[in-house]
Amino acid sequence: MNIPIDLKYTQADEWVKVDGNVATIGVTDYAQDALSDVVYFEAIVSVGDTINAGSQIGTLESVKAAADVSSPVSGTVVAVNDDLPNSPETVNQDPYGKAWMVKIELANLTELEKLLDSSGYSKFLETRSH
């Protein structure tokens, strides 16, 4: 399982990469593996939208299941990955790179403290398999 050390994670399997005051959000390797072959992605937010932590930002569908993607942080949407709806399989191929979903200008940096680091996320995943 790929769990990059430079990211933050949620127990709902989203990742956050922080660059300055902008957070890039996507789903983890675990999530894409659990979903299997992703065939659909739709962002339900637009650039300029203000969202709260926990708000739904997108929907993923695979041959096995559908999943909502939520934002782990609050702020203003500054970018949406417009390539992803046309190539949703990228979520399976490159979950931490080209399959980013939304970028958000952070409203509250302290929200990041509630997220898991790579070690914490790895330990959390271990509890799921028991």
Secondary structure as GFF3:
##gff-version 3
##sequence-region A 1 130
A	DSSP	beta_strand	8	9	.	.	.	ID=ss1
A	DSSP	beta_strand	14	19	.	.	.	ID=ss2
A	DSSP	beta_strand	22	27	.	.	.	ID=ss3
A	DSSP	alpha_helix	29	35	.	.	.	ID=ss4
A	DSSP	beta_strand	38	43	.	.	.	ID=ss5
A	DSSP	beta_strand	50	51	.	.	.	ID=ss6
A	DSSP	beta_strand	56	62	.	.	.	ID=ss7
A	DSSP	beta_strand	66	70	.	.	.	ID=ss8
A	DSSP	beta_strand	75	80	.	.	.	ID=ss9
A	DSSP	three_ten_helix	84	86	.	.	.	ID=ss10
A	DSSP	alpha_helix	90	93	.	.	.	ID=ss11
A	DSSP	beta_strand	102	106	.	.	.	ID=ss12
A	DSSP	three_ten_helix	109	114	.	.	.	ID=ss13
A	DSSP	alpha_helix	118	128	.	.	.	ID=ss14
###
